[in-house]
């Protein structure tokens, strides 16, 4: 593989983890967030600060980024408990703007000039920036985030996320407190995005506030929605397509965010389940081709008065 | 088992309950009757912990539960079939039941699910069906079944008859009657006094946030005020 292809594959991997982590909050727990880039940024900056200001090695930065972002995400999630639906979307947008402003105007974070000269990670004495080993590292992290997502979807916590997404009041009726599980979702989602931020910072070698702005949050949400929110395959495919396509189709690059926005609108109109959501056209076709039977729901013959 | 003492609940400036006191003994079925807006739902919400009373005390099995979260109350043995059922419409019957036993060990869930399917054979037949494809009566049964999954000592049922055809109301109340043999205590909150009085040991009448009457079903049926207000003369 050429260096260029490897770089693209590294970027794609990082964005797959961003989409998967947002999927836990939005797809599983039903909390639509337009501020995910903030947590990506917090992870990147936490990592950069640990490396540049405190001279810590990659592994320390990486773990610190996950923990710090998880804690900050949990704290920022708290005020969001008081709002639902469209107000939550506004609140998460607000979080994004505030976080970027802090990166920009606090000297400790390097201001608009960002933090540069993040040392390349080294393993067993070998230093490398990018390349195949880094590609493997990134995709190992993809595997980890996928495994966490899978585990949650099969666990009790996942069932509770389902319950509060579908009907918060019904969840309350069985004693599932929405607040506790929304906090879990915010914390887990943020922590995983923090890891992605750290991988990004160590790959690029510098961090700037403008990388983590609101439009990036829209881009990440587009990937989740485009692929199929709430599924495991959807965000992965969404991120791969939407992140890789602009790299290989250069003319798309300049209109990237326009295309993300347009796709979001089109998907909402025609395939609200996303490309590979459970009820989406494509997924139904694939299931048919591969001979998996999908039982149509039986309708009760008793007539509702 | 459940004791509510001098409960005052406010919505902002507006008082919804005035010094409400009631008790439900173990294995007892009690109804709270009242017209729309009498404060029945508020009472249920206060007992579940969804509304915080300004004054008064709620205790369950000898323990004061005022400050507990809804989940802590469920884990102590209170369960609810809320108004309108509120089942998870997009989940299957089995998944709904699973959620009713949230955080119970798997073995207990399987055992309790067998118990519940015995009580509600119609749900056993439809176990893989998505809840929204059930009829209104079946959804109400599912709500009660879901509540039973946590093996409650006391089951609150908010307006079990609402929106159901008379024949289905009868069936729901038949089920409630059967459940009494399983040692569950009931607090039914009902507008439909006629059916409720047939299945309970005692009843209270709530009017504008005050308990105005209490007694055995036979006495209440004979009471002129109850007749006029709830039994259609």
Contacts between the chains, C-beta under 8 A, distances in Angstrom:
chain1	res1	chain2	res2	distance
A	156	B	102	7.0
A	156	B	103	6.4
A	159	B	95	7.4
A	159	B	98	6.6
A	159	B	99	6.3
A	159	B	102	7.6
A	160	B	99	7.9
A	160	B	102	6.8
A	162	B	88	7.7
A	162	B	91	7.0
A	162	B	95	7.9
A	163	B	88	6.3
A	163	B	99	5.4
A	166	B	88	5.1
A	166	B	89	7.1
A	166	B	90	5.4
A	166	B	91	6.8
A	167	B	86	6.5
A	167	B	88	5.9
A	167	B	89	7.2
A	169	B	82	7.4
A	169	B	86	5.9
A	170	B	82	7.5
A	170	B	86	4.1
A	170	B	87	6.6
A	170	B	88	5.6
A	171	B	99	7.6
A	172	B	48	7.9
A	172	B	50	6.6
A	172	B	70	5.8
A	173	B	80	5.5
A	173	B	81	7.8
A	173	B	82	4.5
A	173	B	86	5.4
A	173	B	143	7.9
A	173	B	146	8.0
A	173	B	147	7.8
A	174	B	74	6.9
A	174	B	79	7.9
A	174	B	99	5.2
A	174	B	100	5.1
A	174	B	102	5.8
A	174	B	146	6.4
A	174	B	147	7.7
A	174	B	150	7.3
A	175	B	70	5.2
A	175	B	71	4.1
A	175	B	73	7.1
A	175	B	74	3.1
A	175	B	75	7.0
A	175	B	79	8.0
A	175	B	102	6.5
A	175	B	150	7.3
A	176	B	71	6.8
A	176	B	99	7.1
A	176	B	102	5.7
A	177	B	69	5.8
A	177	B	70	6.5
A	177	B	71	5.2
A	297	B	129	6.7
A	297	B	130	5.3
A	297	B	133	5.4
A	298	B	126	7.9
A	298	B	129	5.9
A	298	B	133	6.8
A	299	B	133	5.1
A	300	B	126	7.0
A	300	B	129	7.2
A	300	B	133	5.7
A	300	B	134	5.3
A	300	B	135	5.0
A	300	B	138	6.4
A	302	B	135	4.1
A	302	B	137	6.9
A	302	B	138	6.7
A	303	B	135	6.7
A	304	B	135	4.6
A	304	B	136	4.4
A	304	B	137	7.8
A	305	B	136	6.3
A	305	B	163	7.6
A	305	B	164	6.6
A	305	B	165	3.7
A	305	B	168	7.0
